[in-house]
Amino acid sequence: MNSTLIWTIAIAALVIVVAWFIKKKMPVGPDIPDALRKGKPLPEFSAIHEDGRAVKSSDLLGSPAVILFVRGNWCPFCSKQVEEVTSHYKSLSDLGAKLILITPKPLDTTRRVAEIFGVEFDFWLDESLHIAKSLGLLMTEGVPESQYKVYGHNTFWPTALVVDKEGVIRYSKLPKLLFDRPDSAALVKELKKL
């Protein structure tokens, strides 16, 4: 056997082992809950805005919205997603969309990123995870043990929704693997269809 063939086989074997390890060790997301499927009305739920006032999903009627359920500022994939969405904020806002981030705890780090880039995200808090439970997005034991004291044990399955001005879900993405998040260009593309 020549050395190129040996290296090709070795790399292929390594890729298979790494893929198997990721599949075994990483939680795999559920299917998108029926209530959040494309074409369904956004379910009614309430939260607390970061400024302390009560808000509800029906408050979004009248303009399109991009809703991101994020696990917390401790999650590197969520932080990267929020940073990436920030870079597309002008495109999203030019299409008239509200950008809502729903989180179990205040995202101080994310808020600072939003302020640095001068974007207007709304942060809605679901500290008791009642929205996560009612929508089928509860991720049990999804918080790293090192973060239990501050964030508890449970969090959201990261999910992205695009909702039209009538409150109908037009795009719904719940990743199978935690690092697989929708590209903001996909969110912009969906908004342009409205």
N, C-alpha and C positions, 0 to 999 in steps of 0.2 A: 504494500500500500504506500502511496506517496504521502508526503507530509500534509499537503493541502486537503486530501480526503480525510485524513486523521483529524485535522483541526476542524473541518466541517462537521464531522460526526460528534466531536467533543463539544462544540458550540451548540449544536442541535440538542444534545443530551442535557446541557446546562440550561437551555431555554425551557425544556420540558420540565426539569426539576424545579426551576424557579416558578413556572406557571402553576405547577402542582402545589407548591408551597403557598403561593398567594391564595389559591383557591381554598386550601385547607385552613389557612390562618386568618384570612380576611373574611369578615362577615359579608354575606351576599344579601342584597336588598330584595325585598318582596316585590311582587308585581304591583303596578300602580293600583291603588285602591279604586274600586268601582266608582265611588263618589267623586273622584278626581280625574276621571277619564275625559278625554277630548269630547266636546259636545254636551257635557253635563253642566248644569248651573253650579257656580261656585257655592259650596255649602255655607250656611250661616254659621259664623263663629265670632267670638269676641276675644279681645286681647287688651293689653294695656300699652298705650303709646309710650315711647321712652320719656315723654314729658309728663307722664302720670295720668293722662286722661284716658277714659275708656274709648275703645274703637271697635268697630265690627266690620266684617267682610262686606256687608251691604253698603258701607260708606264709600266703597270703591266704584259703585255704579256711576255711570256718566262719563267715564274715561277708561281707556284700557289700562291694564296693570300687569307688571311683572312681579311675581311673588316668589321669593326664595326662602325656603325653610333651611336654616343653617344651624349646624350642631353647636358651634361656639367658637370663640376666638382662640381656643386651645387647639382647634383642628386646622392643620396646615392646608388641607384641601379646601376647607371653607374660606380661609383667609386668602388663598390664591384665587378662588372663584370670585370673591368680593372685589379683589384688586382688578381682576380681569373685567368684571362688569363695570367697574369705575372707568376703565379706559374706553368703554362704549357708551358711557352715560349720555353724552350729547346726542348720539343717534337715537337712543331710547327716548329721551325727553323731547327731541324734535318730532317724534311720532306721537306725542301727547300722552305717553305712558307714565303712570306713577310707578315708582320702584319701592317695593315693600320687602323688608327683610324681617322674617319672623324667627325668633330665637328663644331658647329657654332662659337665657340670662343676658343682661345688657352686654353689648359688644363694644366695650370702650375702645379697643384697638381698631375695630372696623369703623367706628364713628370718627376716630382721628384720621383714618385713611380718607374717608368721605370728605372731611373738612379740608384736608390738604389739597385734594383735587377739586374742591368747590362744587361738590355734587349734593343733591338733595334726596337722600334716601330717607325713608321712614322706617324706624325700627319699632316693631311690635313685639311685646314680650309675652311669653307663654310659660311663666315660671312654674306653674303647677302641671304643665304638659297636658292640660285638658284638650287643647286643639290637636296635639299630636295623637292623643288617644282617640278622640272623636273622628279624626280623618284617617286613621289607620297608619299613621306615620311614626308611631312610637318605636324607638330603637332601644330595647332593654339592654342594660349593661354596655351601652355604647360609648361611655365616657372612660378615658384611661384612668386606671387606679390612682395615678398621681394627682388627678384632678377631682376625685370624689368629694373631698372636703368642701370645695368651692361650688362645684357644678352638680353634685349628686351622681347617681349611677346611670340614669337614663337620659336620652336626648331624642332628637328628630332623626329620621332617615332624611338625608338631604334631598330636597325636591324642588323643582322649578316649574312654575305655571305661568302661562300667558292667558290673561282673561280679557275678553272684549268689554266694551262699554256697557253692554247689557248684562254683564256678569256671567257670561258663558265661557267655559274653559276651552281655549283654542289650541293649547299646547300643554303637554304634561310629561315631565321626565323625572323618574325616580331611578337613579343609577343602580345597576347590579353590584358594582364595586365602588367603594367609597371615593376613589380618586377619579372616577369617570363622571365629570360634571359637564353640563351643556355649555358649549361655546356661546359667548354673548352674541356672536354673529347669527347663531340659530335663533336666538330670542328676537333680534332685530328683524330677521327674515319673517318670523311668524307675525310680528306686529305690522309689518308692511302688507300682509295679506288682509288685515282687518279693514 
